[in-house]
Every structure is written in C-alpha cells, then in structure tokens.
Amino acid sequence: MIKISDFQTKDVVNVADGKKLGNIGDIDINLNTGKIEAVIINSSRMLGFFGKDEDVVIPWQNIVKIGADVILVRYKETYEYEQK
C-alpha cells in the first residue's frame, strides 16, 4: 500500500519526452467507486496568464509506472487545465 504523502515526494516524468512535469499536489477520487480518477500535478514551470501556476491533470489510466523515486506518465497537452 502507498500513502498520499509518499506520492507527493515522487517526481512525475513524461515518458514521451523524459521531462519532469512536477510533483503530485492532489488526487481526484470518485466518491461513488472509491477509485482514483486522476492525479493533479502542481508545476511552477508551467505559467499561465498573469503568472498564475497551472495544474496538470493526468488521468489514472495514463500512469505507466510508479517507482521508488519517480512516477512515469503519458502526458498530452489536452489534459492540462487552469484551476479557477
């Protein structure tokens, strides 16, 4: 079993280009099923309008591997959104 705090210390890396996306800041859980729907990555490198940070949402099915130090994901720009 893995704790949410363990998730937050791991780097999230895109397998497509090897770039670090950031660290997990939150998890989207379906309250009806109890399953994790997505992980939300806080990234200070991806600045949106007016200098606000944008969060990156990675659907759970796009997580390739959870390792000891890193989480490998398939990331496409269409998953990105700005939280309001």
N, C-alpha and C positions, 0 to 999 in steps of 0.2 A: 504494500500500500504506500502511496505517496501523499504527502501533505501539501496544501496550497502554498505554504511558506517555502517548501522545497522547490516548487515550480517557479517561484518568483526569483530565486537566485540563479537560475539557469539562463544562459544566453539563448536567444531564439535566432536561428540561422536559416536563410532561404536556400534550399538545395539547388535551385535553378542557377544562382549566381554566386553562392557562397557568402553573401553579405549578411552581416549581423543586423537584425531588424530591431532589436531592443530586448527588453525583459517583460515577462508577463506581469501585468498590473491587476488584471481582473479575470474572472471566469464567468461565462454565461451558462447558467444551468436551467434546464427545462424543469420547472417545478412539478409538472404532471408526471413525468417519467423519472426524474432524478438523474438524468443523464447530462453530461457536459455537452453543450451545443457548440461552443466556440471559446477560444481564448482571446483576450484583448491585450495587445502589446502597447505599452507606453513607450513612445520613441521621441526623444528630444531632437533627433536629427531630421525628422520629417516635419518641417514647419509649414503650417497652413497660412491662411490670410491673417494679417495683423499680428504675426509672430506667435500665434497660438499653436501649441503642440497638437498633432493629430494622433488619434489612436488607430491602430491597425487591428482588424478583426480577422482571425484565422479560424475558419470552420474546423471542428474537431476531426472531420474526415480528411483534412489536409495536413494533419500532423503525421509525419513519416516515421519518426523515431524519437523516443525520449531516452536520452543517455544520461550518464553520471553528471556531466557538466553542461550539456547543450541539448536543445530541442530542435530537431530538424523539421522544417515545414515546407510545403509547396505554397508559395505566395504569388498572387497576381494582384495588380493594381486595382482590380474591380472589387476586392474585398475591403479596400481602405475606405474609411468614412471619418467625418469630423463630428465629434461628440459635441452637442449643444448644451 
